[in-house]
Amino acid sequence: MQYRNLGSSGLLVSPICLGTMTFGAPVGEADSIKLIHAAMDRGINFIDTANVYEGYKRFLGSPGGVAEEIVGNALIGRRDKAILATKVAAPVGPGPQDRGLSATHILREVDRSLQRLKTDYIDLYILHWPDKEVPLETSLAAVDQAVKAGKVRYLGLSNHYGWQICESLWLAERHGWPRVVSSQIPLSLLRREFHHDLAFCRKHNIGVTPYQALQSGLLTGKYRRGLPPPTDSRAAEKPDWIWKLEAPLFDRLERAESVAKELGVPMSQLALAWTLTQPSVTSPIVGVKRLDQIEDAIAAASVKLTADHVKQLDAACPPPWTQNDPVRG
């Protein structure tokens, strides 16, 4: 396992981050703990969760906390071996203070997360979503309090655009607040709207930890044109959490799969290997339900793509439009 620097934090993390969004349901606590231990035994030291994660039972405003409880139980006796990330912002109840990035919500939720995780510090505390009702400086000042209290080590942002990350860097420098070290964004061969923010993150030494690198299983090769989805797939278990299986999607999948066949690797490994080649990407977050999925993800970190492979994949799944350079060509 070749560990990577997480932005400017100095933390060395595995090139695969274990995601926990499915812990609770469909993956029960006992099986989730086995998966966490198996991942750590194989060298994965980076675990990502959130205060709202509770698996497929999640609904807007439900209390969450299930995945954090499971992770906390799994890390008893192993806490010092893990780099632990969790998040705050999404609704955890019906009240006006049960969501967002106000100081009240952040400082309350960091304590609740610490209790569930059975730890006295969080390595990476992530602002899960932007909050249009709360000035960013209010949120950063609250995180600063948590850092000074020893509850949080480093700050990350999730689902924030490059300009929002830029604003956070400016405010941190101006006020002496914690500097953001990571950006968690949706990124896959099929979903590239944050593509142009990657160069900004590389320039400012921000580690990118993308989620949906396998696009809810679409990039695993399990879905076939004209065939029903497998019974244990996301499309069968939680169809509203996955894209519609339509002809244009299969056109892209089949072109990408031809590259995987040329390399002699599974489609899932190709998708993760491509993600790992992107600028500033440190560790794609991979959610699993089985041990073989962990082993498959680890193997993907060793897959080498040539420039020609990348060119073929860009043709199959094009990046967003960009202005031609009139000065340098």
C-alpha positions as CSV (number, residue, x, y, z in Angstrom):
1,M,0.0,0.0,0.0
2,Q,1.5,3.3,-1.1
3,Y,0.1,6.0,1.2
4,R,-0.5,9.5,-0.1
5,N,-0.4,13.0,1.5
6,L,-3.8,14.4,2.2
7,G,-3.4,17.9,0.9
8,S,-1.3,20.1,3.2
9,S,-2.3,18.2,6.4
10,G,0.8,16.0,6.6
11,L,-1.6,13.0,7.1
12,L,-0.6,9.9,5.1
13,V,-3.7,8.1,3.9
14,S,-4.4,5.0,1.8
15,P,-5.2,5.5,-1.9
16,I,-8.7,4.0,-1.2
17,C,-10.9,5.5,1.5
18,L,-13.6,3.2,3.0
19,G,-17.0,4.7,2.7
20,T,-19.8,3.9,5.2
21,M,-23.0,5.3,3.7
22,T,-24.5,1.8,3.5
23,F,-23.7,0.8,7.0
24,G,-26.8,0.1,9.0
25,A,-28.9,-1.0,6.0
26,P,-28.3,-3.0,3.9
27,V,-25.0,-3.8,5.8
28,G,-25.8,-4.6,9.4
29,E,-23.5,-3.7,12.3
30,A,-21.7,-7.0,12.7
31,D,-20.9,-7.3,9.0
32,S,-20.0,-3.6,8.8
33,I,-17.4,-4.1,11.7
34,K,-16.0,-7.1,9.9
35,L,-15.6,-5.0,6.7
36,I,-13.9,-2.2,8.6
37,H,-11.5,-4.6,10.3
38,A,-10.8,-6.4,7.0
39,A,-10.1,-3.1,5.2
40,M,-7.7,-2.0,8.0
41,D,-5.9,-5.4,8.0
42,R,-5.3,-4.9,4.3
43,G,-3.8,-1.4,4.7
44,I,-6.7,0.9,4.3
45,N,-6.4,3.5,7.1
46,F,-8.8,6.2,5.8
47,I,-12.5,5.9,6.9
48,D,-15.2,8.3,5.8
49,T,-18.6,8.7,7.5
50,A,-21.1,11.4,8.4
51,N,-23.4,12.3,11.2
52,V,-26.4,11.5,8.9
53,Y,-25.4,8.2,7.5
54,E,-27.7,5.3,8.3
55,G,-27.9,3.3,5.1
56,Y,-30.9,3.0,2.9
57,K,-33.3,3.8,5.7
58,R,-32.2,7.4,5.5
59,F,-34.8,10.1,4.7
60,L,-34.6,13.9,4.8
61,G,-34.5,14.9,8.5
62,S,-34.0,11.5,10.0
63,P,-31.6,11.5,13.0
64,G,-28.7,9.6,11.4
65,G,-25.8,8.6,13.6
66,V,-26.0,4.9,12.8
67,A,-22.8,4.6,10.7
68,E,-20.9,6.7,13.3
69,E,-21.9,4.4,16.1
70,I,-20.8,1.4,14.0
71,V,-17.5,2.9,13.1
72,G,-16.9,3.9,16.8
73,N,-17.5,0.3,17.8
74,A,-15.2,-1.0,15.1
75,L,-12.4,1.2,16.1
76,I,-12.3,0.2,19.8
77,G,-8.6,-0.7,20.3
78,R,-7.8,0.5,16.8
79,R,-8.4,4.2,16.8
80,D,-4.8,5.2,16.5
81,K,-4.5,3.2,13.3
82,A,-7.3,5.1,11.5
83,I,-7.6,8.5,9.9
84,L,-11.2,9.3,10.6
85,A,-13.4,11.7,8.7
86,T,-17.0,12.7,9.5
87,K,-19.3,15.5,8.3
88,V,-21.8,18.1,9.4
89,A,-24.6,20.2,7.8
90,A,-27.3,17.8,6.5
91,P,-30.6,17.7,8.4
92,V,-30.7,15.5,11.5
93,G,-34.1,16.5,12.7
94,P,-37.1,18.7,12.0
95,G,-36.1,21.7,14.0
96,P,-34.5,25.0,12.6
97,Q,-31.2,24.2,14.5
98,D,-31.1,20.6,13.2
99,R,-29.3,21.4,10.0
100,G,-26.8,23.8,8.4
101,L,-23.5,25.3,9.3
102,S,-24.4,27.7,12.1
103,A,-22.0,27.7,15.1
104,T,-24.9,26.3,17.2
105,H,-25.3,23.3,14.9
106,I,-21.6,22.7,14.3
107,L,-20.5,22.8,17.9
108,R,-23.4,20.6,19.0
109,E,-22.9,18.1,16.3
110,V,-19.2,17.7,16.7
111,D,-19.8,16.7,20.3
112,R,-22.5,14.2,19.3
113,S,-20.2,12.7,16.6
114,L,-17.3,12.4,19.1
115,Q,-19.7,10.5,21.5
116,R,-20.9,8.1,18.8
117,L,-17.4,7.6,17.4
118,K,-16.1,6.9,20.9
119,T,-13.1,9.1,20.4
120,D,-11.9,12.5,21.7
121,Y,-10.8,13.8,18.3
122,I,-11.8,13.8,14.7
123,D,-9.0,13.8,12.2
124,L,-10.9,15.4,9.4
125,Y,-14.1,17.4,10.0
126,I,-16.0,18.1,6.8
127,L,-18.6,20.7,6.0
128,H,-20.9,18.4,4.1
129,W,-22.8,20.9,2.0
130,P,-22.7,24.7,1.6
131,D,-25.3,26.6,3.6
132,K,-26.7,29.6,1.8
133,E,-28.2,31.0,5.0
134,V,-25.0,31.1,7.0
135,P,-21.9,33.2,6.1
136,L,-18.9,31.0,5.6
137,E,-16.9,33.0,8.1
138,T,-19.4,32.0,10.8
139,S,-18.9,28.4,10.0
140,L,-15.1,28.6,9.9
141,A,-15.0,30.5,13.2
142,A,-17.0,27.6,14.8
143,V,-14.6,25.0,13.3
144,D,-11.7,27.1,14.7
145,Q,-13.3,26.7,18.2
146,A,-13.5,23.0,17.7
147,V,-9.8,22.8,16.6
148,K,-8.6,24.9,19.5
149,A,-10.6,22.7,21.9
150,G,-8.7,19.6,20.5
151,K,-11.9,18.1,19.1
152,V,-10.9,18.4,15.4
153,R,-7.5,18.2,13.8
154,Y,-8.2,19.3,10.2
155,L,-10.9,20.9,8.1
156,G,-12.4,19.6,4.8
157,L,-15.2,20.7,2.5
158,S,-17.7,18.6,0.6
159,N,-19.8,19.5,-2.4
160,H,-18.2,23.0,-2.6
161,Y,-17.1,24.5,-5.9
162,G,-13.6,25.9,-6.4
163,W,-14.7,29.5,-5.9
164,Q,-16.2,28.5,-2.5
165,I,-12.9,26.7,-1.5
166,C,-11.0,29.8,-2.6
167,E,-13.2,32.0,-0.3
168,S,-12.5,29.6,2.6
169,L,-8.7,29.9,2.0
170,W,-8.9,33.7,1.9
171,L,-10.9,33.8,5.1
172,A,-8.5,31.4,6.8
173,E,-5.5,33.4,5.9
174,R,-7.2,36.7,6.9
175,H,-8.3,35.5,10.3
176,G,-5.8,32.7,11.2
177,W,-8.5,30.0,11.0
178,P,-7.9,26.4,10.0
179,R,-7.0,26.0,6.3
180,V,-9.1,23.6,4.3
181,V,-7.0,20.5,3.4
182,S,-9.5,18.4,1.4
183,S,-12.4,18.6,-1.0
184,Q,-14.9,15.8,-1.3
185,I,-16.8,16.0,-4.6
186,P,-18.8,13.7,-6.8
187,L,-16.4,12.5,-9.5
188,S,-16.4,9.6,-11.9
189,L,-16.0,8.8,-15.6
190,L,-19.7,9.5,-15.9
191,R,-19.9,12.5,-13.7
192,R,-17.4,15.3,-14.3
193,E,-19.0,18.6,-13.5
194,F,-16.3,19.4,-10.9
195,H,-13.6,18.5,-13.4
196,H,-12.3,22.0,-13.8
197,D,-11.9,22.6,-10.1
198,L,-9.2,19.8,-9.8
199,A,-6.4,22.0,-11.1
200,F,-7.3,24.7,-8.5
201,C,-7.1,22.0,-5.8
202,R,-3.7,20.8,-7.1
203,K,-2.3,24.4,-7.2
204,H,-3.4,25.0,-3.6
205,N,-2.4,21.6,-2.2
206,I,-5.9,20.4,-1.4
207,G,-6.4,16.7,-1.4
208,V,-9.5,15.6,-3.4
209,T,-11.4,12.6,-1.9
210,P,-14.1,12.0,-4.5
211,Y,-17.3,10.0,-3.9
212,Q,-19.3,8.1,-6.4
213,A,-16.2,7.0,-8.2
214,L,-18.1,3.9,-9.2
215,Q,-21.3,5.9,-9.8
216,S,-23.5,3.9,-7.5
217,G,-22.3,0.7,-9.2
218,L,-22.9,1.7,-12.8
219,L,-19.1,1.5,-13.4
220,T,-18.7,-2.0,-12.0
221,G,-19.8,-3.9,-15.1
222,K,-22.8,-5.4,-13.4
223,Y,-25.5,-3.7,-15.5
224,R,-26.1,-5.0,-19.0
225,R,-28.1,-3.5,-21.9
226,G,-31.4,-5.3,-22.2
227,L,-31.1,-7.3,-18.9
228,P,-32.7,-6.7,-15.5
229,P,-30.4,-5.4,-12.8
230,P,-28.9,-8.0,-10.4
231,T,-31.0,-8.6,-7.3
232,D,-28.3,-7.3,-4.9
233,S,-27.5,-4.2,-6.9
234,R,-28.3,-0.5,-6.1
235,A,-30.8,-0.4,-8.9
236,A,-32.8,-3.3,-7.4
237,E,-32.4,-2.3,-3.7
238,K,-32.6,1.6,-4.0
239,P,-33.6,2.5,-7.5
240,D,-34.2,6.2,-6.7
241,W,-30.5,6.4,-5.7
242,I,-29.2,5.5,-9.2
243,W,-29.5,6.9,-12.7
244,K,-32.0,5.4,-15.2
245,L,-30.6,2.6,-17.2
246,E,-31.1,4.0,-20.7
247,A,-29.4,3.5,-24.1
248,P,-27.1,6.6,-24.0
249,L,-25.8,5.5,-20.7
250,F,-25.0,2.0,-22.0
251,D,-23.3,3.6,-25.0
252,R,-20.8,5.2,-22.7
253,L,-20.4,2.2,-20.4
254,E,-19.7,-0.2,-23.3
255,R,-17.1,2.1,-24.8
256,A,-15.4,2.4,-21.4
257,E,-15.6,-1.4,-20.8
258,S,-13.7,-2.0,-24.1
259,V,-10.8,-0.2,-22.5
260,A,-11.0,-2.4,-19.4
261,K,-10.9,-5.5,-21.6
262,E,-7.9,-4.1,-23.4
263,L,-6.2,-3.7,-20.0
264,G,-7.4,-7.1,-18.8
265,V,-9.0,-5.6,-15.6
266,P,-12.5,-5.5,-14.3
267,M,-14.6,-2.4,-15.1
268,S,-14.6,-1.3,-11.5
269,Q,-10.8,-1.3,-11.3
270,L,-10.6,0.7,-14.5
271,A,-13.0,3.3,-13.1
272,L,-11.1,3.7,-9.8
273,A,-7.7,3.7,-11.6
274,W,-9.0,6.6,-13.8
275,T,-10.1,8.5,-10.8
276,L,-6.7,8.1,-9.1
277,T,-5.0,9.6,-12.2
278,Q,-7.0,12.9,-11.9
279,P,-5.2,16.0,-10.6
280,S,-5.0,16.3,-6.8
281,V,-7.1,13.1,-6.2
282,T,-5.8,11.4,-3.0
283,S,-8.3,8.7,-2.2
284,P,-11.6,7.8,-3.9
285,I,-14.2,6.9,-1.3
286,V,-15.5,3.4,-2.0
287,G,-18.6,2.0,-0.3
288,V,-18.7,-1.8,0.0
289,K,-21.0,-4.6,1.1
290,R,-18.6,-7.5,0.7
291,L,-15.0,-8.3,1.3
292,D,-14.2,-9.0,-2.4
293,Q,-15.2,-5.4,-3.1
294,I,-12.5,-4.1,-0.7
295,E,-9.9,-6.4,-2.4
296,D,-11.0,-5.2,-5.8
297,A,-10.7,-1.5,-4.8
298,I,-7.2,-2.1,-3.4
299,A,-6.1,-3.9,-6.6
300,A,-7.3,-0.8,-8.6
301,A,-4.7,1.3,-7.0
302,S,-2.0,-0.7,-8.9
303,V,-3.6,-0.4,-12.3
304,K,-1.6,1.8,-14.7
305,L,-3.3,3.7,-17.5
306,T,-1.4,5.0,-20.5
307,A,-2.0,8.3,-22.1
308,D,-3.8,6.5,-24.9
309,H,-6.2,4.8,-22.4
310,V,-7.0,8.1,-20.8
311,K,-7.7,9.6,-24.3
312,Q,-10.0,6.7,-25.1
313,L,-11.9,7.2,-21.9
314,D,-12.2,10.9,-22.4
315,A,-13.7,10.1,-25.8
316,A,-16.2,7.7,-24.3
317,C,-17.0,10.0,-21.3
318,P,-16.0,13.6,-22.3
319,P,-15.0,16.2,-19.7
320,P,-17.0,19.4,-19.5
321,W,-16.5,22.0,-22.2
322,T,-13.6,24.4,-21.7
323,Q,-12.7,27.6,-23.5
324,N,-9.9,27.2,-26.1
325,D,-6.7,28.9,-25.1
326,P,-6.3,31.9,-27.5
327,V,-2.8,32.7,-26.2
328,R,-1.0,29.3,-25.9
329,G,-3.2,27.1,-28.1
